[in-house]
Amino acid sequence: MTADRRDDLLVLLASALPLALLLLRERVIAGSAGFPLDDSWIHLHFARNLAEGAGFAYNPGVPVAGSTAPLWTLVLAAGARAAGASLVMAKTLGVAAALAAALVLRRAALAWGASPPAALVAAVGLAWSGPFAWGALSGMEVTLAALLVAAALLALARDQLVVTAVAGGLATLARPEAVVLLPLLALARRPTPRRLALFAAIVVAALLPFVAFCWATTGTPFPSTAAAKVEGGLLGRLIGLREPARVTWLERPLAFGLDWLTWLTRTHPLLPLALPAIVLVWRRRGRALGMVGLVLLAHPLAMAVLAPYRGPGFQEGRYSIHLLPLAFLMLGVANIAPARKSAPTRGDARAASLVRVVYLAVALVTLAPAADRYAWGVQNINAMQVHLGRWVDAHLPRSATLAVNDIGAIAYFSRRPVIDLMGLVTPEIRPYRRAGEAGVLRFVAERCPDFVIVFPTWFPEMTARRELLTPIYRVRLDRNEVSGGPEMVVYRLARCAV
């Protein structure tokens, strides 16, 4: 067996450890397999409809750009077409993407000049990071996005412009925050007009079909999920959200920057060293990788200014996990040699080996709380949203229309038509939501669903109107870690007049 194949095998074997730990804690805490977020069921519901010929639609026959990760939805649809829509299929694809990302990262580190041991540790470090293991089993798009980012980094190392642009464009379709990486990839090598034009043409070709679909179904060049979730920033201004300039340009960037550092530290106490490592990489390996590394500084600022929604560390860092391969690449490549010009000594090698061992040892320690967070997420979603979806399927008429604020598992298991009160897949509610809860109530009165299923804490005034809403079933979590509220209630709509 060659050294290269041996190291690949070690990466795969090492990757099994965190996955096994998370699955074990899932069995102990949740009692059954599941997803740690309701959004995972949204992707799977879209994918099943697409695989069954109902189009890119949440309610069959009603196309809507309701996914900020359309590439992942398409991948799931292909999996559903081949093997059926299921939790196992989604998890298998997520794990496969995670394993591939670790393997590609090792090759990227070697291509950028890291030593074989440093490249191996970078790949294992990625696999042993809690958010990455969470992402592999979450049913979410994050490991696919990470794989595409790693592929772009490998292609850039080999100066393959077309592959770099394709991987970068597809990464943006898997996780829109990856758009911040695109200009840095374009400028990393000598930016001649021909290179820039070719890079831009490839990226536009990758993104344009989805942009056109968004425009046709939501009236904006971005998906309805973005318009529904954005809390301010420049995108917020475009859709009518106004906030003080100090919030946009000072307060939120500072808060997001701190959240970014906190998330990196929680992922691994030494991971924030990837930020100063950018300087070492620039000096030792040149401009190209150093330029791309700047995205680790730009990411929280871009999130804060362009389209803010929570912070970089929100829900295990689901909006940031795609950059973990780059962070580990920075650490691996920065460790290629001592700063002096003389050849590395035996002491240098021992010191480097010790640092790698310590890093991996600490990574093992951080996996335990990450596994518990994953397991409690699964428990919460299974006990509330999945349970309610199955309850609706068993107790409510097949023709019933549901107005809900968590559309994932309830729609997936019940297969009832839904009205999304948050606007993710019902973009027409957005003008009403600007009027607050009164606007939502007016929308419900106009659309007149048969049942309303919401967190009462999100709509206290509406759910207090007993002449309009009659509670018929409720679920309450004893320990709420990820759900939007501790209790969710099924209401029968008594009448439509407000």
Buried (B, 14 or more C-beta within 10 A) or exposed (E): EEEEEEBBEBBBEBBEBBBEBBBEBBEEBBEEBBBBBBBBBBBBBBBBBBBEEBEBBBBBEBBBBBBBBBBBBBBBBBBBBEEEBEBEBBBBBBBBBBBBBBBBBBBBBBBBBBBBBBBBBBBBBBBBBBBBBBBBBBBBBBBBBBBBBBBBBBBBBEEBBEBBBBBBBBBBBBBBBBBBBBBBBBBBBEEEEEBBEBBBEBBEEBBEEBBEBBEEBBEBBBBBBBBBBBBBBEBBEBBEBEBEEEBBBEBBBEBBBBBBBBBBBBBBBBBBBBBEBBEBBBEBBEEBBBBBBBBBEBBBBBBBBBBBBBBBBBBBBBBBBBBBBBBBBBBBBBBBBBEEEEEBEEEBEEEBEEBBEEBBEBBEEBBEEBBBBBBBBBBBBBBBBBBBBBBBBEEBEEEBBBBBBBBBBBBBBBBBBBBBBBBBBBBBBBEBBEEEBEBBBEBBBEBEBBBBBBBBEBBEEBBEEEEBBEEEBEBEBEEBBBBBBBBBBBBBBEEEEE
